[in-house]
């Protein structure tokens, strides 16, 4: 049988850009063309490519140790837990690797807590989730996805989840009952197109779960660590979840690092052998994670995200006013933009992918989602002039599609 054209499984459809070098907000392809990165690894690169402090921490640790089985201790595990819990005003940390692992871990902890502390029978325990959610792509997580691309063909599905519309506090309250062990939400739905809930929604979710004796679990894998202009998006509403999942930016774009942080009495239901990870909390991950926490400790990066986000918002609002965008949703330095119906490519209605192709021709990289929507998540360290240049390119690309 002849070899396929590519040896890679086709679970992605990338733009025709092959990156060979990257630094800060810029990447370079094999031909030497340079692009501004307005995706930033879905927020994994909040601090840009190869941030010098993070690279230095990784290099120093590479000369010492990289992996120690959790059968033993190592000298950075407790410092990493202390740094991350201090940063997030939480009590305890469970180290993992990927965001999906962190969410799976939070689900397991919530179910065990529900059984052992609340006394909810395992066969009746439910977790309330939101329509339009994205928490990863494991079998359990896609079981409660409402995205056909993520879900279809992967049954049989894991039971125990109940859906409500995102942002509707009344529907959420109606869905929570005596068998609810947790409510799992994204403070902002990133994959759905940077969907920001109404003001007060997280506070309502906190009140609803407290009254019911259930856990509030917030997935801050994309929204956390500075993206929204705060350390955590929940900070903007003065809320603290019982469990919060972190990932992506926690590894600084260097190594996969994730964690569940939260209440010690909730994470305390884990016992030796009941959960684990070979690479979770490895020394290299901890070294980078500590350096990430140090970058965020004084709030400078969060403030910068707020300031640049205002610039981004003003420019996007102008595009909406000019009819070049149908809508623009923004929080911090993060936006979802929807194309209007009048844009065309080769006689058909243009979609988000067409806009990303037009942007790439102008030296800007972004990613579409769900048809006519494009997400913008520049590194929080991007130069203001570079952000302005990228937004100039966005306007030019939209004008081209509208011609």
KOLVOZA-591086 format. One record per residue (C-alpha): residue in three letters; x, y, z; residue number from 0; chain. Coordinates in pm, 1 decimal, padded with zeros to 6 digits. Layout:
BEGIN
resn_u_v_w_resi_chain
ALA_X_Y_Z_NUM_A
...
***
This chain:
BEGIN
resn_u_v_w_resi_chain
UNK_00000.0_00000.0_00000.0_0_A
UNK_00149.6_00340.4_-00092.8_1_A
UNK_00251.8_00570.8_00189.9_2_A
UNK_00011.3_00858.6_00258.7_3_A
UNK_00111.1_01209.6_00155.0_4_A
UNK_00147.5_01293.5_00523.2_5_A
UNK_00228.4_01059.6_00810.8_6_A
UNK_00029.0_01284.4_01047.1_7_A
UNK_-00327.2_01202.1_01145.3_8_A
UNK_-00542.5_01482.9_01006.9_9_A
UNK_-00707.0_01605.8_01327.6_10_A
UNK_-00603.1_01964.9_01244.8_11_A
UNK_-00635.1_02174.9_00929.6_12_A
UNK_-00362.1_02437.6_00973.2_13_A
UNK_-00305.4_02748.2_00766.7_14_A
UNK_-00022.2_02706.7_00513.0_15_A
UNK_00240.0_02858.1_00746.2_16_A
UNK_00532.3_02647.8_00870.3_17_A
UNK_00693.2_02813.0_01172.5_18_A
UNK_01064.3_02753.4_01229.1_19_A
UNK_01152.8_03035.0_01473.0_20_A
UNK_00960.0_03244.1_01723.6_21_A
UNK_01027.5_03516.8_01976.7_22_A
UNK_00793.9_03748.8_02161.2_23_A
UNK_00484.6_03815.8_01952.0_24_A
UNK_00658.6_03722.6_01625.8_25_A
UNK_00706.8_03395.3_01439.8_26_A
UNK_00907.3_03325.2_01124.2_27_A
UNK_00842.4_03064.8_00856.7_28_A
UNK_01084.3_02851.0_00655.8_29_A
UNK_01112.0_03120.8_00388.1_30_A
UNK_01196.8_03395.4_00635.9_31_A
UNK_00853.6_03561.4_00628.5_32_A
UNK_00752.3_03706.5_00966.1_33_A
UNK_00406.6_03704.0_01123.6_34_A
UNK_00249.4_03862.4_01428.9_35_A
UNK_00095.1_03585.9_01638.8_36_A
UNK_-00256.7_03685.3_01746.5_37_A
UNK_-00345.3_03335.2_01864.1_38_A
UNK_-00066.7_03285.5_02121.1_39_A
UNK_-00123.0_02911.7_02142.2_40_A
UNK_-00484.8_02955.2_02257.1_41_A
UNK_-00343.1_03157.2_02551.0_42_A
UNK_-00062.8_02909.2_02625.6_43_A
UNK_00175.0_03185.0_02510.3_44_A
UNK_00037.1_03465.7_02725.7_45_A
UNK_00394.6_03583.3_02780.9_46_A
UNK_00498.9_03546.8_02418.9_47_A
UNK_00731.2_03298.2_02255.8_48_A
UNK_01049.1_03214.4_02446.4_49_A
UNK_01006.9_03469.2_02724.0_50_A
UNK_01362.6_03517.5_02857.3_51_A
UNK_01270.6_03457.2_03223.4_52_A
UNK_01091.3_03133.8_03140.0_53_A
UNK_01363.6_03009.4_02905.6_54_A
UNK_01624.7_03084.1_03172.9_55_A
UNK_01427.4_02889.2_03434.0_56_A
UNK_01392.8_02592.4_03198.2_57_A
UNK_01759.5_02595.1_03101.0_58_A
UNK_01872.1_02610.8_03462.7_59_A
UNK_01649.8_02317.5_03553.7_60_A
UNK_01759.6_02112.5_03251.7_61_A
UNK_02106.1_02111.3_03407.2_62_A
UNK_01972.8_01967.4_03733.8_63_A
UNK_01682.1_01724.7_03682.0_64_A
UNK_01380.0_01693.6_03457.6_65_A
UNK_01165.5_01408.8_03589.9_66_A
UNK_01135.5_01251.9_03931.4_67_A
UNK_00866.1_00991.8_03986.3_68_A
UNK_00606.3_01091.2_04244.4_69_A
UNK_00726.3_00780.5_04425.4_70_A
UNK_00986.2_01028.4_04554.6_71_A
UNK_00985.2_01397.9_04639.0_72_A
UNK_01183.0_01674.3_04472.1_73_A
UNK_01290.8_02018.8_04580.0_74_A
UNK_01054.2_02225.9_04358.7_75_A
UNK_00722.2_02052.5_04419.3_76_A
UNK_00626.6_02234.1_04739.9_77_A
UNK_00763.2_02571.5_04613.6_78_A
UNK_00551.6_02535.4_04297.6_79_A
UNK_00240.6_02454.1_04501.8_80_A
UNK_00308.0_02752.9_04726.6_81_A
UNK_00367.8_02990.5_04433.7_82_A
UNK_00052.3_02888.8_04245.8_83_A
UNK_-00176.7_02888.0_04549.7_84_A
UNK_-00040.7_03222.0_04670.8_85_A
UNK_-00097.8_03371.5_04325.6_86_A
UNK_-00456.1_03242.8_04306.1_87_A
UNK_-00551.7_03287.4_04674.6_88_A
UNK_-00624.2_02916.8_04711.1_89_A
UNK_-00515.2_02652.4_04961.1_90_A
UNK_-00394.4_02341.7_04779.5_91_A
UNK_-00267.8_02232.4_04438.0_92_A
UNK_-00289.1_01909.5_04242.9_93_A
UNK_-00025.4_01912.9_03964.4_94_A
UNK_-00105.4_01764.5_03624.6_95_A
UNK_00013.2_01818.7_03266.0_96_A
UNK_-00258.6_01919.7_03020.4_97_A
UNK_-00574.0_02121.9_03059.2_98_A
UNK_-00791.7_01821.4_02984.0_99_A
UNK_-00613.0_01627.9_03259.7_100_A
UNK_-00684.2_01909.9_03501.5_101_A
UNK_-01055.3_01908.6_03412.8_102_A
UNK_-01073.9_01528.5_03437.0_103_A
UNK_-00903.9_01552.9_03777.0_104_A
UNK_-01150.9_01816.4_03896.6_105_A
UNK_-01442.8_01597.4_03785.5_106_A
UNK_-01301.0_01299.8_03973.6_107_A
UNK_-01240.3_01507.3_04287.1_108_A
UNK_-01591.7_01654.2_04273.2_109_A
UNK_-01749.7_01311.3_04238.2_110_A
UNK_-01544.0_01162.1_04520.7_111_A
UNK_-01617.4_01465.0_04740.9_112_A
UNK_-01987.4_01429.7_04659.3_113_A
UNK_-01986.5_01065.2_04762.1_114_A
UNK_-01766.2_01091.0_05071.0_115_A
UNK_-01865.8_01430.8_05209.1_116_A
UNK_-02215.8_01499.9_05073.1_117_A
UNK_-02324.5_01136.7_05070.3_118_A
UNK_-02461.6_01151.5_04714.8_119_A
UNK_-02488.4_00796.7_04574.7_120_A
UNK_-02241.5_00751.8_04290.7_121_A
UNK_-02509.1_00633.5_04048.2_122_A
UNK_-02710.5_00953.9_04103.9_123_A
UNK_-02437.4_01220.1_04120.1_124_A
UNK_-02460.0_01490.6_03853.4_125_A
UNK_-02243.1_01780.1_03742.9_126_A
UNK_-02414.0_02076.4_03577.0_127_A
UNK_-02235.5_02211.4_03268.8_128_A
UNK_-02307.6_02483.5_03012.8_129_A
UNK_-02409.0_02456.0_02649.2_130_A
UNK_-02126.5_02564.3_02418.8_131_A
UNK_-01861.8_02450.9_02664.8_132_A
UNK_-01509.2_02346.8_02579.3_133_A
UNK_-01312.6_02169.4_02851.4_134_A
UNK_-01093.8_01936.7_02644.6_135_A
UNK_-01126.7_01631.4_02421.7_136_A
UNK_-01109.8_01323.1_02642.9_137_A
UNK_-01390.9_01069.4_02625.7_138_A
UNK_-01556.7_01191.7_02945.0_139_A
UNK_-01528.6_01557.9_02847.7_140_A
UNK_-01666.7_01517.5_02495.6_141_A
UNK_-01954.7_01324.1_02650.8_142_A
UNK_-02092.5_01656.6_02777.0_143_A
UNK_-01983.9_01868.6_02479.7_144_A
UNK_-02252.7_02025.5_02260.8_145_A
UNK_-02011.5_02069.3_01968.4_146_A
UNK_-02084.8_01799.3_01706.8_147_A
UNK_-01726.1_01808.0_01574.9_148_A
UNK_-01588.6_01727.2_01919.0_149_A
UNK_-01854.8_01476.9_02018.8_150_A
UNK_-01987.4_01275.3_01727.9_151_A
UNK_-01860.3_00920.3_01681.6_152_A
UNK_-01709.5_00882.2_02028.6_153_A
UNK_-01993.9_00705.2_02211.0_154_A
UNK_-02088.5_00539.1_02434.1_155_A
UNK_-02086.4_00855.7_02640.5_156_A
UNK_-02012.2_00903.5_03007.3_157_A
UNK_-02330.4_00980.4_03203.9_158_A
UNK_-02373.4_01217.4_03497.1_159_A
UNK_-02391.6_01560.9_03333.7_160_A
UNK_-02678.2_01808.3_03296.7_161_A
UNK_-02675.0_02099.8_03050.8_162_A
UNK_-02795.8_02455.9_03096.3_163_A
UNK_-02766.7_02762.8_02871.5_164_A
UNK_-02446.9_02956.5_02940.0_165_A
UNK_-02503.5_03285.8_03118.6_166_A
UNK_-02859.0_03212.8_03238.9_167_A
UNK_-02853.8_03213.1_03620.0_168_A
UNK_-03222.2_03115.1_03651.1_169_A
UNK_-03175.0_02805.9_03436.8_170_A
UNK_-02866.1_02719.2_03639.2_171_A
UNK_-03055.9_02747.2_03965.5_172_A
UNK_-03335.4_02525.4_03832.6_173_A
UNK_-03086.1_02256.0_03725.6_174_A
UNK_-02912.6_02224.0_04063.4_175_A
UNK_-03073.4_01970.7_04297.6_176_A
UNK_-02986.9_01736.1_04583.3_177_A
UNK_-02789.0_01509.7_04348.3_178_A
UNK_-02572.3_01791.5_04210.4_179_A
UNK_-02214.6_01756.2_04332.3_180_A
UNK_-02071.4_02041.4_04121.5_181_A
UNK_-02131.2_02310.1_03863.8_182_A
UNK_-01852.9_02325.4_03603.5_183_A
UNK_-01822.7_02644.5_03399.0_184_A
UNK_-01579.8_02850.6_03197.1_185_A
UNK_-01589.3_03211.2_03323.0_186_A
UNK_-01557.0_03304.6_02953.7_187_A
UNK_-01622.8_03049.7_02679.1_188_A
UNK_-01308.7_03072.9_02467.9_189_A
UNK_-01354.2_02806.0_02202.9_190_A
UNK_-01715.1_02916.1_02154.8_191_A
UNK_-01586.9_03254.2_02036.0_192_A
UNK_-01492.5_03445.4_02354.5_193_A
UNK_-01848.8_03448.7_02487.7_194_A
UNK_-01866.3_03669.0_02797.6_195_A
UNK_-02158.3_03602.8_03035.2_196_A
UNK_-02372.8_03881.6_03180.4_197_A
UNK_-02229.8_04073.7_03475.5_198_A
UNK_-02309.1_03896.0_03799.8_199_A
UNK_-02336.7_03548.5_03645.6_200_A
UNK_-02040.6_03403.9_03833.5_201_A
UNK_-02160.0_03560.9_04157.4_202_A
UNK_-02498.8_03399.8_04100.3_203_A
UNK_-02332.7_03063.5_04030.4_204_A
UNK_-02137.1_03099.6_04353.8_205_A
UNK_-02454.3_03172.2_04552.7_206_A
UNK_-02646.9_02887.9_04388.8_207_A
UNK_-02378.8_02628.5_04463.1_208_A
UNK_-02327.0_02748.2_04818.4_209_A
UNK_-02697.7_02729.9_04892.6_210_A
UNK_-02719.0_02380.1_04744.6_211_A
UNK_-02403.0_02254.4_04914.9_212_A
UNK_-02243.4_02179.9_04576.7_213_A
UNK_-01899.5_02273.1_04445.5_214_A
UNK_-01831.4_02554.2_04200.4_215_A
UNK_-01559.5_02445.2_03956.9_216_A
UNK_-01428.6_02712.8_03720.1_217_A
UNK_-01219.1_02620.6_03417.9_218_A
UNK_-00963.4_02901.4_03382.0_219_A
UNK_-00733.2_02714.4_03145.5_220_A
UNK_-00782.9_02979.6_02876.8_221_A
UNK_-00920.2_03271.0_03079.9_222_A
UNK_-00670.9_03252.9_03365.5_223_A
UNK_-00322.2_03387.5_03430.1_224_A
UNK_-00366.4_03740.8_03302.9_225_A
UNK_-00569.2_03701.0_02985.1_226_A
UNK_-00873.8_03893.9_03109.0_227_A
UNK_-00673.2_04167.8_03281.1_228_A
UNK_-00688.1_03986.7_03615.8_229_A
UNK_-00495.4_03688.1_03748.2_230_A
UNK_-00817.0_03486.0_03719.1_231_A
UNK_-01133.4_03588.6_03537.7_232_A
UNK_-01328.7_03508.4_03853.1_233_A
UNK_-01137.8_03788.3_04028.1_234_A
UNK_-01331.5_04039.3_03817.6_235_A
UNK_-01649.9_03938.3_04001.5_236_A
UNK_-01492.8_03887.4_04342.8_237_A
UNK_-01564.5_03514.1_04331.2_238_A
UNK_-01348.9_03225.7_04447.4_239_A
UNK_-01434.4_02880.6_04313.4_240_A
UNK_-01401.7_02570.1_04525.2_241_A
UNK_-01182.8_02424.0_04250.1_242_A
UNK_-01014.2_02608.0_03962.9_243_A
UNK_-00839.9_02440.7_03671.8_244_A
UNK_-00526.7_02602.9_03529.5_245_A
UNK_-00318.8_02510.7_03226.0_246_A
UNK_-00186.3_02651.2_02898.8_247_A
UNK_-00007.9_02970.0_03018.9_248_A
UNK_00102.3_02791.8_03337.9_249_A
UNK_00366.7_02620.7_03122.9_250_A
UNK_00472.3_02944.4_02955.4_251_A
UNK_00460.7_02785.2_02609.8_252_A
UNK_00765.2_02575.7_02704.3_253_A
UNK_00631.4_02259.3_02867.9_254_A
UNK_00277.7_02133.8_02934.6_255_A
UNK_00183.4_02225.9_03292.0_256_A
UNK_-00162.5_02219.0_03446.5_257_A
UNK_-00311.0_02209.2_03791.8_258_A
UNK_-00624.5_02203.5_03998.3_259_A
UNK_-00613.2_02459.8_04278.1_260_A
UNK_-00872.8_02511.1_04545.4_261_A
UNK_-00996.2_02421.2_04889.5_262_A
UNK_-00778.0_02187.2_05092.5_263_A
UNK_-01078.0_02000.0_05232.6_264_A
UNK_-01203.3_01925.5_04880.8_265_A
UNK_-00871.6_01820.0_04727.6_266_A
UNK_-00811.0_01634.6_05053.0_267_A
UNK_-01046.1_01356.2_04943.3_268_A
UNK_-00761.0_01226.1_04727.6_269_A
UNK_-00553.1_00955.2_04890.3_270_A
UNK_-00234.1_00776.7_04775.7_271_A
UNK_-00315.3_00561.0_04475.8_272_A
UNK_-00654.3_00718.8_04407.8_273_A
UNK_-00520.7_00953.0_04139.6_274_A
UNK_-00185.5_01027.8_03981.6_275_A
UNK_00027.6_01131.8_03687.3_276_A
UNK_00373.6_01017.4_03582.3_277_A
UNK_00479.0_01361.2_03461.5_278_A
UNK_00250.3_01577.9_03674.4_279_A
UNK_00458.0_01808.3_03893.9_280_A
UNK_00790.5_01709.1_03736.2_281_A
UNK_01089.1_01933.9_03823.1_282_A
UNK_01108.6_02100.5_03480.9_283_A
UNK_00736.9_02179.6_03488.7_284_A
UNK_00764.4_02315.4_03841.4_285_A
UNK_01061.6_02537.1_03751.8_286_A
UNK_00869.7_02693.2_03462.9_287_A
UNK_00547.2_02715.5_03663.2_288_A
UNK_00723.6_02900.2_03945.5_289_A
UNK_00871.9_03144.6_03694.3_290_A
UNK_00524.9_03203.6_03544.8_291_A
UNK_00384.9_03280.4_03889.3_292_A
UNK_00670.8_03523.3_03949.7_293_A
UNK_00592.1_03705.6_03623.8_294_A
UNK_00234.7_03759.0_03741.3_295_A
UNK_00302.4_03827.1_04106.8_296_A
UNK_00312.9_04208.6_04096.3_297_A
UNK_00015.5_04255.7_03863.1_298_A
UNK_00208.5_04443.3_03593.1_299_A
UNK_00117.7_04200.8_03316.0_300_A
UNK_-00247.9_04194.6_03419.5_301_A
UNK_-00258.9_04576.1_03410.5_302_A
UNK_-00095.2_04573.6_03069.0_303_A
UNK_-00357.4_04330.5_02939.7_304_A
UNK_-00627.6_04567.1_03063.0_305_A
UNK_-00468.8_04870.9_02895.3_306_A
UNK_-00401.5_04700.0_02563.6_307_A
UNK_-00744.3_04540.8_02578.3_308_A
UNK_-00901.8_04886.1_02581.9_309_A
UNK_-00707.2_04971.2_02267.8_310_A
UNK_-00819.4_04644.9_02108.4_311_A
UNK_-01179.2_04709.9_02204.8_312_A
UNK_-01183.3_05060.8_02062.4_313_A
UNK_-01042.5_04943.8_01730.5_314_A
UNK_-01289.5_04654.6_01707.2_315_A
UNK_-01584.1_04877.8_01797.3_316_A
UNK_-01483.9_05104.7_01508.7_317_A
UNK_-01492.0_04806.8_01271.6_318_A
UNK_-01841.0_04719.0_01393.6_319_A
UNK_-01952.0_05079.3_01347.0_320_A
UNK_-01819.3_05073.4_00990.7_321_A
UNK_-02010.9_04754.2_00911.9_322_A
UNK_-01694.1_04548.3_00864.7_323_A
UNK_-01776.6_04330.6_01167.1_324_A
UNK_-02116.9_04212.1_01283.8_325_A
UNK_-02013.8_04187.4_01649.1_326_A
UNK_-01705.8_04207.2_01868.6_327_A
UNK_-01692.3_04055.7_02218.4_328_A
UNK_-01397.5_04143.9_02440.1_329_A
UNK_-01263.5_04094.7_02788.6_330_A
UNK_-00908.6_04193.7_02873.4_331_A
UNK_-00676.4_04129.7_02579.8_332_A
UNK_-00906.7_03868.4_02429.5_333_A
UNK_-01174.8_03903.2_02165.4_334_A
UNK_-01415.1_03710.5_01948.4_335_A
UNK_-01524.1_03879.1_01627.1_336_A
UNK_-01813.0_03778.7_01399.0_337_A
UNK_-01810.8_03849.9_01025.9_338_A
UNK_-02114.8_04018.3_00871.5_339_A
UNK_-02306.9_03857.4_00588.3_340_A
UNK_-02183.0_04089.5_00315.1_341_A
UNK_-01824.9_03963.3_00290.8_342_A
UNK_-01748.9_03729.5_00001.2_343_A
UNK_-01474.2_03512.1_-00143.4_344_A
UNK_-01509.3_03375.3_-00497.3_345_A
UNK_-01878.9_03456.0_-00500.9_346_A
UNK_-01965.0_03281.0_-00173.4_347_A
UNK_-02009.1_03416.4_00176.6_348_A
UNK_-01675.0_03457.1_00352.2_349_A
UNK_-01619.5_03273.5_00678.4_350_A
UNK_-01367.7_03297.8_00959.3_351_A
UNK_-01116.8_03079.7_00779.1_352_A
UNK_-01121.0_03314.3_00480.4_353_A
UNK_-01043.9_03606.4_00709.4_354_A
UNK_-00755.1_03413.6_00869.0_355_A
UNK_-00612.5_03340.3_00523.0_356_A
UNK_-00641.3_03708.8_00429.7_357_A
UNK_-00471.0_03803.9_00757.7_358_A
UNK_-00187.9_03555.9_00700.5_359_A
UNK_-00119.1_03718.4_00363.9_360_A
UNK_-00070.2_04040.5_00560.3_361_A
UNK_00161.5_03883.6_00817.6_362_A
UNK_-00087.2_03820.0_01098.9_363_A
UNK_-00189.7_03480.8_01241.2_364_A
UNK_-00531.1_03417.6_01396.5_365_A
UNK_-00773.5_03124.7_01427.9_366_A
UNK_-01134.5_03086.3_01327.8_367_A
UNK_-01397.4_02894.0_01519.1_368_A
UNK_-01757.8_02795.3_01448.4_369_A
UNK_-01789.6_02935.6_01098.8_370_A
UNK_-01799.1_03314.1_01090.7_371_A
UNK_-01609.6_03378.2_01415.6_372_A
UNK_-01238.7_03452.4_01466.9_373_A
UNK_-01062.1_03461.4_01801.9_374_A
UNK_-00793.1_03715.9_01884.5_375_A
UNK_-00563.9_03648.9_02180.9_376_A
UNK_-00229.3_03828.9_02133.4_377_A
UNK_00052.2_03768.9_02379.0_378_A
UNK_00001.6_03994.0_02680.3_379_A
UNK_00355.3_04120.1_02619.9_380_A
UNK_00291.3_04239.8_02263.1_381_A
UNK_00424.2_04587.6_02182.5_382_A
UNK_00148.7_04844.1_02144.2_383_A
UNK_00279.0_04940.5_01798.6_384_A
UNK_00268.9_04576.3_01689.3_385_A
UNK_-00088.1_04541.7_01814.2_386_A
UNK_-00186.3_04853.4_01619.8_387_A
UNK_-00017.5_04713.2_01307.6_388_A
UNK_-00204.9_04383.5_01345.9_389_A
UNK_-00535.5_04569.4_01378.1_390_A
UNK_-00449.1_04776.4_01069.7_391_A
UNK_-00402.5_04445.0_00887.9_392_A
UNK_-00737.2_04323.5_01020.4_393_A
UNK_-00913.5_04629.6_00880.2_394_A
UNK_-00737.5_04588.4_00544.2_395_A
UNK_-00834.8_04221.6_00527.4_396_A
UNK_-01197.5_04300.0_00603.7_397_A
UNK_-01205.7_04575.6_00344.9_398_A
UNK_-01068.9_04330.9_00088.3_399_A
UNK_-01341.5_04075.9_00169.7_400_A
UNK_-01607.6_04347.4_00153.9_401_A
UNK_-01497.6_04470.0_-00191.7_402_A
***
